[in-house]
Amino acid sequence: MIADFLKLTPAGQVKYLKTEEFAGLEREKRIEFLKEVALSEKTSSKCLACALKILRELKFRDREFYKRFLEHPDSSVIMACKKALSDRGYSNGFGFFPLRELVKKQNNEKKLLTVRQIVGETGQAGEDMLVAFLAEDNLRVRELVVRELSGRAQLDESRLLGFLSHSLWYTRAAIVEILGNRRSQVLFQKIDALLDDPNVEVRLQLLAALAKQDRGLVKDHILRLTRDPHIRVSKEAKRIFATI
């Protein structure tokens, strides 16, 4: 298919990419075809710019793929490339909530792929999106987000803490885990509420987070948890307290 396509004139190539025949192909087949077109040395600048534009419209988000065309001699190609790079998936008409709702409808593997793509984004917008995915009931998605936010050089920890009061138990546990991994002392701003959290998993995660903090700051809190009514919590608290 690609060989026959490249035999067309530049105008003919662009015309084909805009036909109903091409638009009727499955999204993944169109993306793979357009990537082949873009990477071919026989593709004209006019067709390349068109291919990049359609890839952007198909929500193809591989930033490294687009970056390779930033130094192309044709300005139309560079412009198409820059537009694709500036389209972050939750801006330019494809907003935060539409993307969140779209992901909810995806199967677990596609959810994970989408979140991995968002992990590549930086800045406050990317952070907001990732925090929202802590509410996913997909454990692998939450684990991915926890790893990413735990290791970020910059994170609005106080803002993250603010989500605790109106979150599901597994989101609260994930937030505590992130702050614990970061050894963040903002955790102590909500310590009383966390010590009395109704969910056992949250209290266990709190113990894990406290174990990573300075001993002088956590001794009394861990001692309190040694008297927790749930045996798993009290047993783990006693184990950690014995190491202090």
Residue pairs with C-beta under 8 A, 6 or more apart in sequence:
1 33
2 33
2 36
2 37
2 40
5 13
5 16
5 33
5 37
6 13
6 37
6 40
6 42
6 43
8 16
10 44
10 46
10 47
11 46
13 37
13 43
13 44
13 46
13 47
13 50
14 46
14 47
14 50
16 22
17 34
17 47
17 50
17 51
17 54
18 50
22 30
23 30
25 33
27 58
30 54
30 58
31 55
31 58
31 60
34 51
34 54
34 55
34 58
34 60
35 55
35 65
37 43
37 47
37 48
37 51
38 48
38 51
38 52
38 55
38 65
38 69
43 51
45 72
45 73
45 74
45 76
45 77
46 76
48 69
48 72
48 74
48 77
48 80
49 74
49 76
49 77
49 79
49 80
50 80
52 66
52 69
52 77
52 80
52 81
52 84
53 80
53 83
53 84
55 84
56 80
56 83
56 84
56 87
59 89
59 94
60 84
61 89
61 117
63 85
63 120
66 81
66 84
66 85
67 81
67 85
69 77
69 78
69 80
69 81
70 78
70 81
70 82
71 78
72 78
72 81
86 92
87 94
88 121
88 125
88 126
89 99
89 117
89 118
89 121
90 96
90 99
90 125
90 129
91 125
96 125
96 128
96 129
96 132
99 129
100 129
100 132
103 111
103 114
103 115
103 133
103 136
106 114
108 138
108 140
108 141
111 136
111 138
111 141
112 138
112 140
112 141
112 144
115 130
115 133
115 141
115 144
115 145
116 144
118 126
118 129
118 130
118 133
119 126
119 130
119 144
119 145
119 148
121 129
124 156
127 149
127 152
127 155
127 156
130 145
130 148
130 149
131 145
131 149
131 160
131 163
133 141
133 142
133 145
134 142
134 145
134 146
134 163
134 167
134 171
134 174
134 175
135 167
135 168
135 171
136 142
137 170
142 170
142 171
142 174
145 174
146 174
146 177
146 178
146 181
149 155
149 160
149 178
150 177
150 178
150 181
150 182
151 181
155 178
155 182
157 179
157 182
157 184
157 186
158 186
158 189
160 175
160 178
160 179
161 175
161 179
161 186
161 187
161 189
161 190
163 171
163 175
164 172
164 175
164 176
164 190
164 193
164 194
165 193
167 175
169 197
169 198
169 199
169 201
169 202
170 201
172 197
172 199
172 202
173 199
173 201
173 202
173 205
176 187
176 194
176 202
176 205
176 206
176 209
177 205
177 208
177 209
179 186
179 187
179 209
180 187
180 205
180 206
180 208
180 209
180 210
180 212
180 213
181 209
181 212
183 212
183 213
185 213
185 217
187 194
187 209
187 213
188 217
191 221
194 202
194 203
194 206
195 203
195 206
195 221
195 224
195 225
197 203
197 206
200 230
200 232
200 233
203 225
203 228
203 230
203 233
204 232
204 233
204 236
206 225
207 222
207 225
207 233
207 236
207 237
207 240
210 218
210 221
210 222
210 240
211 218
211 222
211 240
215 244
218 244
219 241
219 244
222 237
222 240
222 241
222 244
223 237
223 241
225 233
225 234
225 236
225 237
226 234
226 237
226 238
226 241
227 234
228 234
228 237
